[in-house]
Amino acid sequence: MKWIVRNVQPDDAVALTNILNPIIAAGQFTVLDTLFTPAEEHQFILDFPQRGIFHVAVQPETNQVVGFQTIEPFASYTKVFDHVGIIGTYVAASVRKQGVAAALFAATFAAMPAKGYQKAFAYVRADNPAALATYQKQGFQTIGVAQKQAYINGQYIDEVLIEKLL
């Protein structure tokens, strides 16, 4: 299927929480541990950094948002990291392994140079091999492991540090 990828709009807030909250509630795919309200997500969209990239993937027949991807500046306290963006990718469970992530990556990689990014960086839970494989399929390389990086449900979780140079 060919997915439509476009910039996020404030009216996407409900759809984004419908994707993100089940992922958070599952407690196994992200280090996020607090559910978001549509109002909070709406404000997040409004406050998103000007240098950021925030794409949504839309199912063409229904116009339903089925995934999203963000790039945010790595650090705002210095300009030496301006070329580095932190990437996050979220896809609704019902459409995983159908090319949604690939469509999002293509659009995001195409938009990165215009925003001054030359590198995408991410932390992926070590116990989420599907996410790690998705990023690796897009050319990300593992550069290290942060041991015991997160403490979730009484357990320490390692995070894999990955990057892709454009």
C-alpha positions as CSV (number, residue, x, y, z in Angstrom):
1,M,0.0,0.0,0.0
2,K,1.2,3.5,-0.7
3,W,0.9,5.6,2.4
4,I,0.4,9.4,2.4
5,V,3.0,11.2,4.6
6,R,2.4,14.8,5.5
7,N,3.3,17.3,8.2
8,V,1.5,16.9,11.5
9,Q,-1.5,19.2,12.1
10,P,-2.9,20.2,15.5
11,D,-6.1,18.4,14.7
12,D,-4.1,15.1,14.6
13,A,-3.8,15.1,18.4
14,V,-6.5,12.5,19.0
15,A,-5.2,10.2,16.3
16,L,-1.7,10.4,17.7
17,T,-2.8,9.6,21.3
18,N,-4.8,6.6,19.8
19,I,-1.5,5.3,18.4
20,L,0.8,6.3,21.2
21,N,-1.2,5.4,24.3
22,P,-1.6,1.7,23.5
23,I,2.1,1.5,22.9
24,I,2.8,3.1,26.3
25,A,0.2,1.0,28.0
26,A,1.8,-2.2,26.7
27,G,4.9,-1.2,28.6
28,Q,7.3,-3.1,26.3
29,F,8.1,-0.9,23.3
30,T,8.9,2.5,24.7
31,V,10.4,4.1,27.8
32,L,7.5,6.5,27.9
33,D,5.4,5.6,31.0
34,T,2.6,8.1,31.2
35,L,-0.4,8.2,28.9
36,F,-1.2,11.4,27.0
37,T,-4.5,13.2,26.7
38,P,-5.5,14.7,23.4
39,A,-5.1,18.2,24.9
40,E,-1.5,17.4,25.9
41,E,-0.7,16.1,22.5
42,H,-2.3,19.1,20.9
43,Q,-0.1,21.4,23.0
44,F,3.0,19.2,22.1
45,I,2.3,19.7,18.4
46,L,1.9,23.5,18.9
47,D,5.1,23.7,21.0
48,F,7.1,21.4,18.7
49,P,10.6,22.9,17.9
50,Q,10.7,25.0,14.8
51,R,13.7,23.0,13.6
52,G,11.8,19.8,14.2
53,I,10.3,17.5,11.7
54,F,6.9,15.9,12.6
55,H,5.4,13.7,10.0
56,V,2.3,11.5,10.1
57,A,1.4,8.6,7.8
58,V,-2.1,8.5,6.6
59,Q,-4.1,5.6,5.1
60,P,-5.2,7.0,1.7
61,E,-8.7,5.5,1.5
62,T,-9.8,6.4,5.1
63,N,-7.6,9.4,5.7
64,Q,-6.8,7.8,9.1
65,V,-3.5,8.6,10.7
66,V,-1.7,5.3,11.3
67,G,1.8,6.3,12.3
68,F,4.1,9.2,13.1
69,Q,7.7,10.1,13.2
70,T,9.6,13.0,14.8
71,I,13.0,14.6,14.6
72,E,13.9,17.0,17.4
73,P,17.2,18.8,18.0
74,F,19.6,16.7,20.0
75,A,20.5,19.5,22.4
76,S,19.5,23.2,22.6
77,Y,22.2,24.3,25.0
78,T,24.9,24.4,22.4
79,K,25.2,24.7,18.6
80,V,27.8,21.9,18.2
81,F,25.0,19.3,17.9
82,D,22.8,21.3,15.5
83,H,23.4,18.6,12.8
84,V,22.1,15.8,15.0
85,G,18.4,15.0,15.5
86,I,16.7,12.6,17.9
87,I,14.3,10.4,15.9
88,G,11.2,8.6,17.2
89,T,8.9,6.4,15.3
90,Y,5.5,5.1,16.2
91,V,3.1,2.9,14.1
92,A,-0.3,1.6,15.0
93,A,-0.3,-2.1,15.8
94,S,-2.9,-2.8,13.1
95,V,-0.7,-1.7,10.3
96,R,2.8,-2.8,11.4
97,K,5.0,-4.5,8.7
98,Q,3.0,-2.8,5.9
99,G,5.5,-0.2,4.9
100,V,4.3,2.7,7.2
101,A,7.7,3.1,8.9
102,A,9.5,3.0,5.6
103,A,7.3,5.7,4.2
104,L,7.9,7.9,7.3
105,F,11.6,7.3,7.1
106,A,11.7,8.3,3.4
107,A,9.9,11.5,4.0
108,T,11.9,12.4,7.1
109,F,15.3,11.6,5.5
110,A,14.3,13.8,2.6
111,A,13.3,16.7,4.9
112,M,16.3,16.6,7.2
113,P,18.9,18.5,5.1
114,A,16.6,21.5,4.7
115,K,16.4,21.7,8.6
116,G,20.2,21.4,8.9
117,Y,20.3,17.8,10.1
118,Q,23.0,15.4,8.8
119,K,22.5,12.7,11.4
120,A,19.6,10.9,13.1
121,F,20.2,9.4,16.5
122,A,17.9,7.2,18.6
123,Y,17.7,5.1,21.7
124,V,15.9,1.8,21.2
125,R,14.9,-0.6,24.1
126,A,17.2,-3.6,23.9
127,D,14.2,-5.8,24.5
128,N,12.4,-4.4,21.4
129,P,14.1,-6.4,18.5
130,A,11.4,-5.5,16.0
131,A,12.0,-1.7,16.4
132,L,15.8,-2.3,16.2
133,A,15.4,-4.3,13.0
134,T,13.2,-1.6,11.5
135,Y,15.8,1.1,12.1
136,Q,18.6,-1.2,10.9
137,K,16.7,-1.8,7.7
138,Q,16.8,2.0,7.2
139,G,20.5,2.1,7.5
140,F,21.0,2.8,11.2
141,Q,24.1,1.4,12.9
142,T,24.4,0.3,16.5
143,I,27.0,2.4,18.2
144,G,26.6,1.2,21.8
145,V,24.5,0.0,24.6
146,A,23.5,2.0,27.6
147,Q,23.2,-0.6,30.3
148,K,20.4,-0.4,32.9
149,Q,19.3,2.9,31.2
150,A,15.6,2.6,32.1
151,Y,13.9,1.2,35.2
152,I,10.5,-0.1,34.2
153,N,8.1,-2.3,36.2
154,G,10.8,-3.2,38.6
155,Q,13.4,-4.2,36.0
156,Y,16.3,-2.4,34.4
157,I,16.2,-2.2,30.6
158,D,19.2,-1.6,28.4
159,E,18.9,0.8,25.5
160,V,20.7,0.4,22.2
161,L,22.2,3.6,20.8
162,I,21.8,3.8,17.0
163,E,22.6,6.4,14.4
164,K,22.4,7.1,10.7
165,L,24.5,9.6,8.9
166,L,22.8,11.1,5.8
